[in-house]
Amino acid sequence: MGFFLFFFLSLLSLASSASRVDQKTFIVRVQNEAKPSVFTTHKHWYESSLSSVLSPSTPTQLLHVYDSVFHGFSAKLSPTEALKLQTLPHVIAVIPEQVRHLQTTRSPLFLGLKTTDSAGLLKESDFGLDLVIGVIDTGIWPERQSFNDRNLGPIPSKWKGQCVTTNDFGSNSCNKKLIGARYFCSGYEASNGKMNETSEFRSPRDSDGHGTHTASIAAGRYVFPASTLGYAKGVAAGMAPKARLAAYKVCWNAGCYDSDILAAFDSAVADGVDVISLSVGGAVVPYYLDAIAIGAYGAAEKGIFVSASAGNGGPGGLTVTNVAPWVATVGAGTIDRDFPADVKLGNGKVVTGAGVYNGRGLSPGRMYPLVYAGSGGGDGYSSSLCLEGSLDPDLVKGKIVLCDRGINSRAAKGEVVKKAGGIGMILANGVFDGEGLVVDCHVLPATAVGASNADEIRQYIDSASKSKSSATATILFKGTRLGVRPAPVVASFSARGPNPETPEILKPDVIAPGLNILAAWPDKVGPAGIPSDNRRTEFNILSGTSMACPHVSGLAALLKAAHPDWSPAAIKSALMTTAYTVDNRGETMVDESNGNTSTVLDFGSGHVHPTKAMNPGLVYDITPMDYVDFLCNSNYTINNIQVITRRNADCSGAKRAGHVGNLNYPSFSAVFQQYGKHTMSTHFIRQVTNVGDPNSVYKVTVRPPSGTLVTVEPKQLVFRRVGQKLNFLVRVEAMAVKLAPGSTNMKSGSIVWSDGKHNVTSPIVVTTQQPL
């Protein structure tokens, strides 16, 4: 984090020697009172502010003007101009832009959302009727059946958004289901030049597939029959099938630019969405330099729930992104369905794998020559990864080729093998990928295998070579398998904690289905997602925290429909305190990357349980002022805080809130620096609101992390009425442990409040660090 600040300050200090060729996009925050109230007026006012720092010959061009979640504008500036702008009295901050990147038939049933239930979350929320979910992504393919508006009533009167029409996105593209569609590309084009409209649409239309997929997971209608190439057959449905959708396209071929993302947040809040779903992420920086955190705060303050993907940087630690406490940060788990495609080796061994393919296949019963792509001489590194142009056709023609994961996309490797004459592919996980199997709709018969199985296949190829015999194999596609155990499992790629920006706030918050999820897909994009794939399918199977995030967005819409008076923090609390941590065998969820037991740093509070979240008993609510206290206790300056909150912060009361971990969060994280101490202690103050039954008594059960003493006062909470709030205090005392300098020890436990009907569960994490 310090690096980003240092980079920015260094950039400005070197500004005097820079010229206009060094331009990049900056987001500029101005004081509220400095801005005239009329939009067109303040646009001109911003332009005059900008022209005061530009040379007379330079045209003034604003990329975006922000008004709902942020007061200011974005523009392309040289470092010199950014430095000059920073000196103007009404300019609070000049923020350098980041580029972000993108991170079903079974998951509703797996989550317990059954249409046949006479009660339950779907029934109570009327399937999310009239709630509006804004999806900030790659756009949408509006003609898909997942977005039909059959039997939906009129568009909610509160809706103020619009359907932006273009040549390829006509006025009939929106309906009573897809009620809004906009696109934002000024930031993208400022960095990359005019877009190539032969390869992407200058409109809300999706040329990638990601946005269509995530939108249908959040709120797709019921579609039957649904499948991808004959796999995952069933009824496709989103989490909130009657919720309305608004698509905000911010992601283009070169990525998703902060200035455009902030413009989408700004529009979504002004338009009247209830939930924002954002499956986009990037580097973690302080919240006042993070356009997503700033936009999400403005939305949350207006009562809008923001769900964001945790990132796909797992299974390593400290990889979680989108970590602001006012955002629901969602990791990914598996569901109880997979697509087995095993490798049978010439020595008789069968190695498990997973794959989806329905084209001209391998002949049953026939074994094919098997080769490792990296053993072909030349640049072994490029060929081992099956990069474009790296394979020797003489080596791979007519053979099954083992390719290592990395650099290019998994589907692109299959294309490289096919172009070189290969007949099939085995995609090998590296050590870092572990045993997690992600399926793709490959353009040739292909399967994915875990790291240990990949090693076994390589050893077989080596031993065959040494004995002067030929290695052979075939791939056995077994279709769709249901009722898989164990499930859920924490997906190998799902980003893990601890939270790099605020370790006292446990992230991710929860996990949700994100591996091999079937959802809607555009008509002009093949299921492999590569240009040469001319197949067309209405649905596709994708994996990522990108798929997990809209599950939670849709569930939040259902909860908001069932409980219109709940704040975003209350909805998040309900999802967190009712989440579960055991799989369908009754054991703690395992980590897909290594098969070991997973931890709270992998799954946060656990896997979402929608039915229980509807009636959580108690919620931990958070007000905007609580977030201001949190930022004060994070040692942010008044200026930093104003960039995020758009208000002059008063930090004088923050010390009463204690420390940064005293935000009224539904999880607890204590971080101790040992510095030679034998014992270390801290405390947490929390307030819970009764949303269950009147006249209820909650008693506490503490399962302390090993080596710690955790006490809670009082030990019971007596509620007389619904809506009543009561406080409690948690004291944590930890004993020093032997640690090497620079190393860390993490232990977890839980605090559960129960009235015999509701169990309100919070993880408690104690981390001890030995400073260098």
Salt bridges, closest charged atoms under 4 A:
GLU47 OE2 - LYS43 NZ 3.88
GLU47 OE1 - HIS44 ND1 3.43
ASP67 OD1 - LYS35 NZ 3.30
ASP67 OD1 - HIS42 NE2 3.97
GLU81 OE2 - ARG20 NH1 2.10
ASP126 OD1 - LYS242 NZ 3.05
ASP130 OD1 - ARG244 NH2 2.64
ASP137 OD1 - HIS210 ND1 2.69
GLU143 OE2 - ARG205 NH2 2.82
GLU189 OE2 - ARG202 NH2 2.52
GLU197 OE2 - ARG202 NE 2.98
ASP258 OD1 - ARG100 NE 2.78
ASP260 OD1 - HIS64 NE2 2.63
ASP271 OD1 - ARG182 NH2 2.82
ASP274 OD2 - LYS158 NZ 2.44
ASP290 OD1 - ARG100 NH2 2.85
GLU301 OE1 - ARG646 NH2 2.70
GLU301 OE2 - ARG647 NH2 2.40
ASP336 OD2 - ARG106 NH2 2.90
ASP338 OD2 - ARG481 NH2 2.62
ASP342 OD2 - LYS478 NZ 2.82
GLU388 OE2 - LYS419 NZ 2.96
ASP404 OD1 - ARG458 NH2 2.65
ASP433 OD1 - ARG405 NH2 3.75
ASP440 OD2 - ARG410 NE 2.75
ASP440 OD2 - HIS442 NE2 3.84
ASP455 OD1 - ARG458 NH1 2.97
GLU456 OE2 - LYS349 NZ 3.44
ASP509 OD2 - LYS507 NZ 2.77
ASP509 OD2 - LYS572 NZ 3.77
ASP523 OD1 - ARG144 NH2 3.19
ASP533 OD1 - ARG535 NE 2.83
ASP583 OD2 - ARG585 NH2 2.94
GLU587 OE1 - ARG585 NH2 3.49
ASP591 OD2 - ARG496 NH1 3.07
ASP602 OD1 - ARG496 NH1 3.15
ASP693 OD2 - LYS757 NZ 3.29
GLU713 OE2 - ARG731 NH1 3.00
ASP755 OD2 - HIS758 ND1 3.06
